[in-house]
Every structure is written in structure tokens, then in C-alpha cells.
Amino acid sequence: MLVQLPDRPNLPGPIARKLTEAYERYATEPLPEHYDTFIRDEFEIDLASEYAGFPVRSPFGKASGQLSMTRRQVEEDVNAGLGFVVLKTVIAQNETGEQSMSAWASPETKMVVEPITGRSGERGWTVSWKGRGWHRSFADYLQLIRDAREVAAESGCLIVPSCKYHLPASEGEGWNQAEYEYTTRHLWGAWSGDNADEAMPLEKDFSPTLAGDRLSDVRQQILRWLQEVPRLIKSSLPEPARQIRLGLKLFNTLFDDEFQLELLDTIHNSPHRPDYFIYGNRLFDPAREFEGKKGIAYGGPDLSDRNLFVLNRYRSHSSSAMLPLSATGNIDSGKRAVEYMLAGAENFQLHTFFQLPAKEYTCRVGNKTHKALHELYFHPELGLLAWLTHLHQQLGFESSEISLRQLVMTIANRPVLLDRNRA
Ligand SMILES: Cc1cc2nc3c(=O)[nH]c(=O)nc-3n(C[C@H](O)[C@H](O)[C@H](O)COP(=O)(O)O)c2cc1C
């Protein structure tokens, strides 16, 4: 079944009115309780979702980056109602502190949030900056995991560490197994408190800056990474099946869309499949200058256009079931989230939309995460509630209660495909 999303959601009058009322009212006054509880009670929409098989209270999460580096940032996100928080990416090391990917552990530089226009003419936002991974100590990162777990305990918000491990530059170069082992064991120890029954979700970041690095000049090399990395990470723990759920965060290479499809094919058909994947990290422009140097990662409408095109192509061509997908890339509205959902995503992770200038949000109360969620959920024409209601009807459900999980499962099983043009 092909699903096309019209410009505006098709909503019963009373629901459209109720949404507008909520959007306007909660722009200036705090919600009586958390978004997910309020939405379940008022709109009969159950936002309970999954992240790699873990239950989470709602589908929007914070993507890894500068906005998830401290206990305080995580605490604010948990209080604002996010379903999950992916911590900043740490760079793997061995027991003596050596890092073969140390070039990625550079200190922060200023981030510049800028408007960007996509090839379709659509306007959006991108964040420009020159930093890379976590640059404080590994011990500090382990403490961040413990702190984040503590502040999120019992909240329904999942904490997800993120790591960049050693990647060999040529076929002749071996893998730095010591870094894989040391880092994975310690991440798991911090996450689980050494409770052997606690499985840790972990994102393995293949960042967009890799696209501009000589490391990823060769296609075969990238495919080899995708095949080997899950095995190396998992074999670092004595009981990987119980201790870890591993997600590969794929990047947009400088190669064509066919190669992006090959990446997806590889992770799905490799003997060492990851448990889930995150798609897809930002685009890379080798020619654009920023702070006097050429080459910068960027986002905005071209990012979501490319991601949705590739994911839809993959879903329509592949005969096997897709691994659980956490979507990332220019998720700037509930409608965009539903587009990713129709491309196979079960949850949505955002960075840029949590960082817009304050005047871009209608909501005047709470922190930026709260303001962004107000827009993402309640916007009468672009919000998630409007589009879930629309989709629920379009897929032929008659019940008054709407369940996000049920919609995700229906899309996965039928299969329902998004019919969307690319700029
Ligand atoms: C300033 C900045 C820092 C980022 N740092 C990381 C990182 O450390 N690890 C990672 O996996 N992704 C990182 N990302 C990528 C984001 O997690 C996200 O996947 C990407 O920006 C696409 O989402 P967006 O369009 O909502 O920003 C970063 C993005 C930005 C803008």
C-alpha cells in the first residue's frame, strides 16, 4: 500500500479544534503533567514507543551531540519529557588511555545555528561547527553515564551511550581490539552497575566527518567496517546477547545513493548484524568553508530528502524485514517524523530542532526541549498528534484510541510505503 501525505492533515473538526486550543493554551502556560500522560488522557493517543526493543515513554529523543554532555542537560531533557537521550560520542581507548581515533576527540568550537535552503527550495536549519567527539577524560564519560542513568531512573526515558571505535584505513591494517574490549566493558560497567542482566543500548557512531576523511576513500573499506564492527564490540563482553543491544549510526558518504543502499544491505545481511540502526547522520560538503577550513557537515531539507529517499528505496526493494530503525536527520515537525515512520522508523532523534533561536518556537514556557516538543506534538498542521490521527484513519483503523506502536507495527508488517517525491 502506498501512502501519500497531503499538505494538510485530514482531521475531524472536534479534534482539529482541540489541537488548536492545546497549541495556543500551552504556548503560554505549563502543561499540567508530562506530555505523554497529558496526550494519552486528552487525545487518546498512546505515545509509548520502542528504542531497539527497550520500552520508552515517547518517540522523540535527543540525538548525540553537544546537547547531551552534562548531567544537567540530561536532567532537563528527562523533565521535559523526552523518550530517550543519546549521550555525546566518546572516542574509544585502551587501558593506558591511547586512542587510535584521537583526531576525533577535539575540543569544542563555537556552534553556529544557521538557516539553510534545500535543493527543493524548502527552508530549514543547520548547525555548523568544527568539533568532533567527547574530549574530556574517559572516566568523566563513565561518570556521565552513571549520572544520566540516575536522573532518568523510573522516568521512562532511556539513556544511550555512543562511541566511536578504531577503524582501519586499509585492508592490511588490523583492528585495535584492545580499544574495543577496554571501552565496551567499561561503558557496560557504568551503564549496568555490573548487573549482568542489564542490557545496554549502544550507538556506534560513523560520523559524517568520516565522509571527508581519507579513511573512507574506499568503498570496500567502509563495507568491511560495517561487517566487522558489530562482532568486535559484541565479543568484548562475556554474554553479549544479554548485555548489549548495538545500533550502527550510518553516515551519508560522498558516494551515490546506490552505495547508501549497499550500506543498508550490508548491515542487514552480514553474519554479525547489529541489533538496530540509526539513519542517517548529516551530509558532508568538502568544498564549503567554515572557520577558514574547507569541509563541513550540514543538515536541513536536503538531509531528510536524501535519507527518506534511500530508506524508502531500501524498504521497497528488500524482501527481508528491516532492523529496528531510529531515524535522524532534519526532523523538524511531527509530519516529518511520520514520514520517517512510513520509511520504517520506530522513533525519532533530533539535534538541530532543539537548538533553534528562541523566537522560532511558539511556546514561551520551559526550556528549549519543552518548547520544541510543544511544536512537534501540538502544531495543528505539522504536529505529530495531527498526523498520527490522519494516518490512523488513512490506514483504516476505526478505534478512537490511537497507538503509535500499533501504527509502527502495521507499517512494518503490511508493508505500507511512503509515496514521496525527491527534490
Ligand atoms: C553540533 C553537533 C554535534 C554532533 N555530534 C555528534 C556526535 O558526537 N555523535 C553523533 O553520533 N552524532 C553527532 N551529531 C549528529 C546528530 O546526532 C544528528 O544525528 C544529526 O545532526 C542529524 O539530526 P538533526 O538534523 O536533527 O540535527 C552532531 C550534530 C551536531 C549538529
PDBQT file of the ligand as one rigid body, heavy atoms in Angstrom, charges set to zero:
ROOT
HETATM    1  C1  LIG A 501      26.857  20.179  16.796  1.00  0.00    +0.000 C 
HETATM    2  C2  LIG A 501      26.582  18.757  16.504  1.00  0.00    +0.000 A 
HETATM    3  C3  LIG A 501      27.314  17.749  17.151  1.00  0.00    +0.000 A 
HETATM    4  C4  LIG A 501      27.077  16.423  16.862  1.00  0.00    +0.000 A 
HETATM    5  N1  LIG A 501      27.799  15.459  17.497  1.00  0.00    +0.000 NA
HETATM    6  C5  LIG A 501      27.512  14.154  17.268  1.00  0.00    +0.000 A 
HETATM    7  C6  LIG A 501      28.192  13.135  17.965  1.00  0.00    +0.000 A 
HETATM    8  O1  LIG A 501      29.075  13.372  18.787  1.00  0.00    +0.000 OA
HETATM    9  N2  LIG A 501      27.856  11.848  17.695  1.00  0.00    +0.000 N 
HETATM   10  C7  LIG A 501      26.882  11.502  16.795  1.00  0.00    +0.000 A 
HETATM   11  O2  LIG A 501      26.594  10.316  16.623  1.00  0.00    +0.000 OA
HETATM   12  N3  LIG A 501      26.212  12.462  16.130  1.00  0.00    +0.000 NA
HETATM   13  C8  LIG A 501      26.502  13.758  16.336  1.00  0.00    +0.000 A 
HETATM   14  N4  LIG A 501      25.803  14.728  15.679  1.00  0.00    +0.000 N 
HETATM   15  C9  LIG A 501      24.749  14.334  14.732  1.00  0.00    +0.000 C 
HETATM   16  C10 LIG A 501      23.381  14.380  15.406  1.00  0.00    +0.000 C 
HETATM   17  O3  LIG A 501      23.305  13.439  16.452  1.00  0.00    +0.000 OA
HETATM   18  C11 LIG A 501      22.239  14.103  14.410  1.00  0.00    +0.000 C 
HETATM   19  O4  LIG A 501      22.240  12.746  14.057  1.00  0.00    +0.000 OA
HETATM   20  C12 LIG A 501      22.335  14.938  13.154  1.00  0.00    +0.000 C 
HETATM   21  O5  LIG A 501      22.657  16.276  13.464  1.00  0.00    +0.000 OA
HETATM   22  C13 LIG A 501      21.030  14.911  12.358  1.00  0.00    +0.000 C 
HETATM   23  O6  LIG A 501      19.946  15.374  13.149  1.00  0.00    +0.000 OA
HETATM   24  P1  LIG A 501      19.417  16.880  13.076  1.00  0.00    +0.000 P 
HETATM   25  O7  LIG A 501      19.121  17.172  11.641  1.00  0.00    +0.000 OA
HETATM   26  O8  LIG A 501      18.185  16.857  13.941  1.00  0.00    +0.000 OA
HETATM   27  O9  LIG A 501      20.470  17.755  13.624  1.00  0.00    +0.000 OA
HETATM   28  C14 LIG A 501      26.061  16.075  15.933  1.00  0.00    +0.000 A 
HETATM   29  C15 LIG A 501      25.333  17.080  15.296  1.00  0.00    +0.000 A 
HETATM   30  C16 LIG A 501      25.586  18.408  15.563  1.00  0.00    +0.000 A 
HETATM   31  C17 LIG A 501      24.769  19.447  14.852  1.00  0.00    +0.000 C 
ENDROOT
TORSDOF 0
